[in-house]
Amino acid sequence: MSEPDSDKVDLRSEIPRFRPAAPPPSFGEFVENMRRLQDLAVCVDATDEVYQQARDRAAELVELLAPYAAREGKGPANRSMDLPGRGSLLMPPFHVEKFDEESVVARGVLRRYHLGGGGVAHGGVLPLIFDDNFGNVVYAAKRPISRTAYLHVNYRKVTPLDVPLIIEGKVDRVEGRKTFITARLTEEDGTLLADGEGLMVQLLPGQP
Ligand SMILES: CCCCCCCC/C=C\CCCCCCCC(=O)SCCNC(=O)CCNC(=O)[C@H](O)C(C)(C)COP(=O)(O)OP(=O)(O)OC[C@H]1O[C@@H](n2cnc3c(N)ncnc32)[C@H](O)[C@@H]1OP(=O)(O)O
């Protein structure tokens, strides 16, 4: 018999039963501090003494948190709808502003942690933003649980850091199990940075 918190828990069953979390009051500030830490980890130029202290304090934090590791769908990360990136460090800190059958719009900034080179965003971050938007669009459009079969991004301009960005995605068309989605990433003034198209395929019973 597997325990509910076992690594073997059926993750697929968690997706349709997505349940928003009500995070404890300090969780949002904790996540923001962790984001700040990520920004610093990729940009500081410190002495070994400083890195020794940072190493030891990071180890203390690991020791504090490790006993509370829980299975997917239990902790507040990734499920805190009022926090940037749903409180997930994997996700860029975007807020969903519109979520309905017509479209899903999210706004946020990329920051130092997302730097590629030359002062602008890493190209690999954009598919993450598009994929998450596509997943939201599928939910919002009340399409069946689906996975990304392909995702195409056209990089039209370099994507700046620390500038408000907006992604808007919508269902383009549906063909049986297939939901085709299009999305645009813009600056607030409408400047197009990237557009994308993706195919989300409805999972069949038993598909992970
Ligand atoms: C209380 C409610 C609150 C709601 C709030 C909600 C908030 C939202 C919260 C959280 C959002 C989170 C958002 C995250 C979203 C992330 C999604 C992902 O990234 S998923 C991970 C990456 N994707 C994979 O790992 C897939 C791996 N691939 C597969 O599993 C299979 O390939 C699959 C299921 C995609 C298709 O496999 P087959 O065997 O079932 O089906 P076959 O027959 O191959 O394809 C079906 C049709 O699709 C076409 N097709 C499949 N792949 C294609 C491709 N690459 N290009 C073109 N066509 C393709 C085929 O030609 C076929 O078309 P013909 O029916 O014949 O017309």
The ligand as an ORCA input file, in Angstrom:
! r2SCAN-3c Opt
* xyz 0 1
  C     -10.332     25.187     -9.491
  C      -9.892     25.589    -10.868
  C      -8.881     26.649    -10.898
  C      -8.277     26.679    -12.228
  C      -7.012     27.416    -12.227
  C      -6.106     26.783    -13.196
  C      -4.837     27.444    -13.163
  C      -3.895     26.668    -14.009
  C      -2.920     26.009    -13.160
  C      -1.856     25.537    -13.628
  C      -1.519     25.645    -15.066
  C      -0.291     24.867    -15.312
  C      -0.023     24.941    -16.737
  C       1.097     24.024    -17.048
  C       0.850     23.449    -18.410
  C       2.015     22.658    -18.804
  C       1.618     21.644    -19.816
  C       2.787     20.833    -20.145
  O       3.842     21.356    -20.295
  S       2.633     19.170    -20.272
  C       4.341     18.637    -20.300
  C       4.950     18.678    -21.679
  N       4.285     17.775    -22.569
  C       4.467     16.455    -22.507
  O       5.221     15.922    -21.711
  C       3.690     15.628    -23.518
  C       4.414     14.367    -23.903
  N       3.725     13.748    -25.026
  C       2.637     12.983    -24.847
  O       2.240     12.699    -23.722
  C       1.946     12.481    -26.089
  O       2.768     12.661    -27.201
  C       0.599     13.238    -26.361
  C      -0.369     12.990    -25.189
  C       0.826     14.752    -26.489
  C      -0.025     12.748    -27.643
  O       0.142     11.336    -27.685
  P      -1.061     10.348    -28.067
  O      -0.450      9.000    -28.324
  O      -2.117     10.413    -27.010
  O      -1.734     10.927    -29.341
  P      -1.211     10.969    -30.858
  O      -2.010     10.012    -31.624
  O       0.293     10.911    -30.927
  O      -1.615     12.469    -31.221
  C      -2.967     12.884    -31.207
  C      -3.128     13.879    -32.305
  O      -2.203     14.951    -32.099
  C      -1.265     15.038    -33.184
  N       0.054     15.336    -32.662
  C       0.648     14.822    -31.571
  N       1.855     15.349    -31.388
  C       2.027     16.232    -32.382
  C       3.071     17.124    -32.724
  N       4.205     17.200    -31.988
  N       2.909     17.904    -33.815
  C       1.766     17.848    -34.567
  N       0.734     17.027    -34.279
  C       0.882     16.240    -33.204
  C      -1.300     13.675    -33.830
  O      -0.914     13.745    -35.206
  C      -2.757     13.302    -33.675
  O      -3.484     14.021    -34.620
  P      -4.753     13.346    -35.382
  O      -5.719     12.940    -34.295
  O      -4.215     12.163    -36.105
  O      -5.293     14.415    -36.245
*
